[in-house]
């Protein structure tokens, strides 16, 4: 069973939970930018976390199904459709052989995730199928998908159910009658996004005006942003006194400030070490939100404490576990 790429789109790669445990060797984590959407996509088709999914950025991607296959599409709404009919998101969808699934104009967010039941049959590198573009490893030959690529899949984990009691038939595809709700507040075009952050290790090294600007002014995502980091444009952030720093480990969501005074939020393909001063650290619960921002999006930072960040994360974990339990119950009803 397999699918074939008809149009490659802007950037489509295979990603999973990431390449863990190799940071001390300089190997980056990679993995899905929007981890929540990635995990839910897998759960909706009966997969576990280690299964790779397609991370589809922006628009233009089209893929033909060579056999009937259960899929789930989560994350940003990139207007997925088959023969002009909108394909519902956040639920299992049975796409029929010979049909072409297309992703078009973004409605909310900028990254969609497509999981197939059973998962894609791709090699793992250092325990992960995630594509690391700069090193050319993982995923499909270590690169973005291109026209003509054929992805093979493992046997489906879900049964083929034809009863009208469970499914709605749209001709080219069938969907279950239930759906889950996105746990994220994905931004639409032109919407300002509030990102919660903790003070970084070198926060106190910045001057008063920079500290005030960080939490009082607006920043804009620049076109130079990518999977490695989101580069922002906004008020100049400066140190109180010139100072050099020893490179040290950086984390997902670290906000570094290079010499030009414009902050960078480190993302999935971040380096393992950094020598720029770290003015802030994005709360884990807001990483998926940042991953769905497009160039031109406006950001405002809101300061929170470590205790508040831990409470938010605990609440997020509880919500996700409840969502998982609900999905399992629904799948067992078949």
C-alpha positions, 0 to 999 in steps of 0.5 A: 500500500502506498501514496504518490506525490503529485505536487510537492508544495512549499515544504513537506517532510516526514517528521516524528517525535524527534531524535532524542539523546544525541545532543551531546554529539551535536545531533539536533532533535528535529521532529514535528514543529507542532508536537500536539497536532502530530500526536493527535494525528497518530492517535486518531488512526490508531498509531503510537507516537513513534510513527512518522507523519507528513508535516505540510507547510503552507500550500500546494501539496497534492498526493494520490492514494494508490489504495484505500487508506485511513488518514487523519489531518490535524494542525493548521487548516490548509483547506484539504480537499478531494475533487473540490470537497473539503476533507474534515480535519481532526477525525479519521478519514478513509480515502479511496484508491485513485483519489488525489488529496490537495492542500490549498489556501491556509485558513488558520495556522501554516502547518498541517499534519497527515498521519496514515493508519499503520504509519509510513514505512521509512528507515530510522536514523538514530532511532527516529524517522524525522527529516533533518534537512541540513544534514540530509538524514531521516525521512525520505532520503533526508530531503523534502518530498518532490513530484513522483516520490512514492511513500509505502505504508505499513498495514492499517491499524483500523478496520474498513467499516461501511455501515452508515451508522459510523460513517458519512460517505462523500464519494471520494472519501468517508469520514467518521461521524465524530471529531475531536477539537483542536487543543490549540488556539491556532491564529488566523491571518492578521491575528496578533498572538500572545506568547507566554515566556519566562525570563531567560538566563541573561534577562538581567543583562539587558538594559531597562528599555529592552526589558520594557520593550520585550513585554510591552511592544509588538514583534513580527515574524520575518520571512527568514524564519524556518524550522531552525528558528523564528526570526523576529523584527521589532524594537531593538533589544540591547545589553546594559554593557558589552559582554561575551558569553560561553556557548551553552546548551539551548532548548526548544523555545529559547529566545536568543538575541544576536548582535543586531538586537532582533530576537530569534525563537529556537524551534525544532531544528535548533542547534545544540549550543548557543552563545547569544544571550538568552532573554526569555524562554517560551512556555512549553504549552505555547510552542505549538502555537508559535509553530503555526505562525507565518511570516508577517504574523504579530507576536506579543510576549507575556511574562509568567513565572516558573510555577505558572508555566508548570501549572499550564503544562500540567493542565495541558497534559491532563487535557491531552490524556482526556483527549487520548482516552476519548479517541480510544473509546471512539475507535473501540466502538467500531 
